């Protein structure tokens, strides 16, 4: 929470579950969870879960730190508990995208819902959006690939175009390593970025290896804000561009010594750096055929007053 707040995150999100309410005892480990020493998913979840009392404390601490507390419920008891905590929105995991049983309860809370779409066919996304039938201000859809970690080549950002068609706010639940994928998502219109973070990639537990270390969070947030500014701001010259422009652009100069009364031809002119306040080469045709008033030395800039 502290590190997320320091980096400028808007919210910090946890996962709330009662292991016996979300898994059967026979549920096998997901592939990325097999590096642990547990034999089944329920035992793994029991080992790493927070209690409801702990979430009460985390929620209070978030309020103290002035950062939004959110958590993903994986079962009815957890959803009811989070509503009791008065969370402002409900995040739904990719695994529960088609869990209309759970979604029907969450709809009753009449709060904004954020859904992740990992492991989903587009028809399943369509079915869930249709089932929820929420106003535009009450739903956000996150593109997601449920690989931990996800390869950049497997991010399939092309599907953002399909998600956009629903007319809701879109985002990206990022399970890749680093910041590139989230930056791409922002450039494609994502307004919500979800990123797993950790105090250390070597910590015990299945998710740490695919999470971003907290010492990289400041740069992560800065990069996303910079990308967002870039795509939403009107083009203008940067300070350095304005300086470079003065030496990189060219102005019209005399290519040779010119006698008084000479008629200017194409070969008498040469575009040279710097431009400064000299006449731009785009106007060179205006001076062809003009008569010079006085002697001009080679490599001196053209002036409007040089001609009759």
C-alpha positions in Angstrom: 0.0 0.0 0.0 2.8 2.4 0.9 4.7 1.8 -2.2 1.7 2.0 -4.4 0.7 5.3 -2.9 4.3 6.7 -3.2 4.3 5.7 -6.9 1.0 7.4 -7.6 -1.4 4.5 -8.0 -5.1 5.5 -7.7 -6.0 2.2 -6.0 -4.5 -0.9 -4.5 -6.4 -4.2 -5.1 -6.3 -7.5 -3.2 -8.0 -10.8 -3.6 -10.6 -11.9 -1.1 -11.7 -15.5 -0.9 -12.9 -18.4 1.3 -10.9 -21.3 -0.1 -13.7 -23.9 0.6 -16.2 -21.6 -1.1 -14.3 -21.2 -4.3 -12.5 -24.5 -4.9 -13.3 -28.2 -4.6 -10.7 -30.2 -2.6 -9.7 -32.0 -5.8 -8.9 -28.8 -7.8 -5.4 -29.1 -9.3 -2.8 -26.4 -9.3 -2.5 -24.1 -12.3 0.7 -24.5 -14.3 2.4 -21.4 -12.8 1.4 -22.6 -9.3 3.2 -25.9 -9.6 6.5 -24.4 -8.5 5.1 -24.3 -4.9 5.1 -27.3 -2.6 1.3 -27.7 -2.4 -0.6 -30.7 -3.9 -3.8 -28.9 -4.7 -5.2 -25.4 -5.1 -7.3 -25.3 -2.0 -4.3 -26.0 0.3 -2.3 -23.3 -1.5 -5.1 -20.7 -1.1 -5.5 -21.6 2.6 -1.8 -20.9 3.1 -1.8 -17.5 1.5 -5.2 -16.0 2.2 -5.9 -13.0 4.4 -8.7 -13.2 6.9 -11.6 -10.8 6.9 -10.2 -9.1 10.0 -7.0 -8.5 8.2 -8.9 -6.9 5.3 -10.7 -4.7 7.7 -7.3 -3.4 8.8 -6.0 -3.0 5.2 -9.1 -1.1 4.3 -8.7 1.3 7.2 -5.0 1.7 6.4 -5.8 2.6 2.8 -8.2 5.3 4.0 -5.5 6.6 6.3 -3.0 6.7 3.3 -5.7 8.2 1.0 -5.6 5.5 -1.6 -8.6 3.5 -2.8 -9.0 0.0 -1.4 -10.3 -2.6 -3.8 -10.4 -6.4 -3.8 -11.6 -9.2 -6.1 -14.2 -11.5 -4.5 -14.1 -15.1 -5.5 -17.3 -16.3 -3.7 -20.5 -15.0 -2.3 -19.3 -14.7 1.3 -16.4 -12.6 0.2 -18.5 -10.4 -2.1 -20.9 -9.7 0.8 -18.0 -8.9 3.1 -16.5 -6.4 0.7 -19.8 -4.7 0.2 -20.0 -4.5 4.0 -16.6 -2.7 3.8 -18.3 -0.3 1.3 -15.8 -0.7 -1.5 -16.5 1.7 -4.3 -16.3 -0.9 -7.1 -16.1 -4.7 -7.7 -13.3 -6.2 -9.8 -14.2 -9.6 -11.3 -11.4 -12.1 -12.1 -11.1 -13.7 -15.5 -11.9 -17.0 -13.9 -15.4 -15.7 -12.9 -16.3 -14.0 -16.1 -19.0 -16.6 -16.7 -19.9 -17.0 -13.0 -23.4 -15.5 -13.3 -24.2 -16.9 -9.9 -21.6 -14.6 -8.3 -22.3 -11.7 -10.7 -26.0 -11.8 -9.9 -25.2 -11.1 -6.2 -22.7 -8.4 -7.1 -25.3 -6.7 -9.4 -27.5 -6.3 -6.3 -24.9 -4.0 -4.7 -25.5 -1.4 -7.5 -21.8 -0.5 -7.7 -19.5 -0.2 -10.7 -18.1 -3.4 -11.9 -14.7 -4.1 -13.6 -14.4 -7.4 -15.5 -11.2 -9.1 -16.7 -11.5 -11.2 -19.9 -8.6 -13.6 -19.7 -9.2 -17.2 -20.9 -12.3 -16.0 -22.7 -13.7 -16.3 -26.2 -15.4 -13.2 -27.5 -18.8 -14.7 -27.3 -18.3 -15.2 -23.6 -17.4 -11.5 -23.1 -20.6 -10.7 -25.1 -22.7 -13.0 -22.9 -21.4 -11.5 -19.7 -21.8 -7.9 -20.8 -25.4 -8.7 -21.9 -26.1 -10.4 -18.6 -24.8 -7.5 -16.5 -26.6 -5.0 -18.7 -25.1 -2.1 -16.8 -25.1 1.7 -17.7 -22.0 3.0 -19.4 -20.8 4.6 -16.2 -21.1 1.3 -14.2 -18.9 -1.1 -16.2 -15.3 -1.3 -17.4 -13.9 -4.2 -19.5 -10.2 -5.1 -19.1 -8.4 -7.0 -21.9 -6.4 -9.7 -20.2 -4.2 -12.8 -21.0 -4.1 -15.2 -18.1 -0.5 -16.4 -18.5 1.9 -15.7 -15.6 4.0 -14.1 -17.1 2.5 -13.3 -20.5 4.8 -13.0 -23.4 4.6 -9.6 -25.3 3.9 -11.6 -28.5 0.9 -13.2 -26.7 -0.8 -10.0 -25.6 -3.2 -9.9 -28.6 -4.0 -6.2 -28.3 -6.0 -6.5 -31.5 -8.9 -7.7 -29.3 -9.2 -4.2 -27.8 -11.0 -3.3 -30.9 -13.7 -5.9 -30.2 -14.0 -4.8 -26.6 -14.3 -1.1 -27.6 -17.5 -1.9 -29.6 -19.5 -2.4 -26.4 -19.1 1.3 -25.6 -17.7 0.9 -22.1 -14.5 2.2 -20.6 -11.7 -0.2 -21.5 -8.5 -1.2 -19.7 -5.7 -3.8 -19.5 -4.9 -6.4 -16.8 -1.2 -6.7 -17.3 0.6 -10.0 -16.5 3.7 -9.3 -18.6 7.1 -8.4 -17.3 8.0 -4.7 -17.4 6.1 -1.7 -18.6 6.0 -2.0 -22.4 2.6 -3.8 -22.6 0.8 -1.3 -20.4 2.2 1.6 -22.4 0.9 0.0 -25.6 -2.5 -0.5 -24.0 -2.7 3.1 -22.9 -1.7 4.2 -26.4 -4.6 2.1 -27.7 -7.2 3.7 -25.4 -6.9 1.8 -22.1 -8.0 4.0 -19.2 -7.5 1.4 -16.4 -4.3 -0.5 -15.9 -4.0 -3.3 -13.4 -0.5 -4.5 -12.5 0.6 -7.1 -10.1 3.3 -5.7 -7.7 5.6 -7.3 -5.2 8.2 -6.4 -2.6 10.5 -9.0 -4.3 10.4 -11.4 -7.2 12.0 -14.2 -5.0 9.4 -14.1 -2.3 7.4 -17.3 -1.5 4.2 -17.7 -3.4 3.2 -18.3 -7.1 2.5 -14.7 -8.2 5.7 -12.9 -7.2 7.8 -14.1 -10.2 5.3 -12.4 -12.7 4.9 -9.2 -10.6 6.6 -5.8 -10.9 9.1 -5.1 -8.0 8.1 -2.0 -6.1 11.4 -0.3 -6.9 10.2 0.0 -10.5 6.8 1.5 -9.7 7.7 5.2 -10.0 9.1 4.8 -13.5 6.1 2.6 -14.4 3.6 5.3 -13.5 5.6 8.1 -15.0 5.9 6.2 -18.3 2.1 5.6 -18.4 1.4 9.2 -17.7 3.9 10.3 -20.3 2.3 8.0 -22.9 -1.2 9.2 -22.0 -0.1 12.9 -22.3 1.5 12.2 -25.6 -1.7 10.7 -27.2 -4.1 13.2 -25.7 -2.3 16.5 -26.2 -2.2 18.8 -29.2 1.1 18.7 -31.1 3.5 21.5 -30.3 7.3 22.0 -30.4 9.2 21.0 -27.4 11.7 23.4 -25.9 14.6 21.4 -27.3 12.9 21.1 -30.7 12.6 24.9 -30.8 16.3 25.3 -30.1 17.2 22.6 -32.6 14.9 24.1 -35.3 17.0 27.2 -35.3 20.2 25.3 -36.3 18.7 22.4 -38.3 16.4 24.4 -40.6 18.0 26.2 -43.5 17.8 29.7 -44.9 18.5 31.1 -48.4 22.1 32.3 -48.9 24.0 33.5 -52.0 26.0 30.7 -53.5 28.6 33.0 -55.0 29.7 36.6 -55.2 27.0 38.6 -57.0 27.6 41.8 -59.0 25.3 44.8 -58.7 22.5 44.6 -61.3 22.8 40.8 -61.7 19.6 38.8 -62.4 19.2 36.0 -59.9 19.2 32.4 -61.2 18.8 29.0 -59.5 22.5 28.5 -59.2 23.0 31.8 -57.5 21.2 30.5 -54.4 22.0 27.9 -51.8 20.0 26.7 -48.7 22.4 26.6 -45.7 22.1 26.1 -42.0 21.2 28.0 -39.8 17.8 29.3 -40.7 17.7 31.8 -37.8 15.4 34.5 -39.1 16.5 34.2 -42.7 14.2 33.6 -45.7 13.0 29.9 -46.0 14.1 27.9 -49.1 10.4 27.3 -49.8 10.3 30.9 -51.1 13.2 30.5 -53.5 11.1 30.9 -56.7 10.1 34.4 -55.6 13.7 35.6 -56.1 14.4 34.0 -59.5 14.7 36.7 -62.2 15.0 39.5 -59.6 17.7 42.2 -60.0 20.2 42.8 -57.3 20.6 46.4 -56.0 24.2 46.1 -54.8 27.2 43.7 -54.6 26.6 40.6 -52.5 29.2 38.3 -51.1 29.1 34.6 -51.2 27.4 32.9 -48.2 25.6 36.0 -47.0 21.9 35.6 -46.4 19.2 36.9 -48.7 17.2 39.9 -47.6 14.0 41.3 -49.1 15.6 44.7 -49.4 18.4 43.3 -51.7 16.2 43.5 -54.8 14.5 46.0 -57.0 
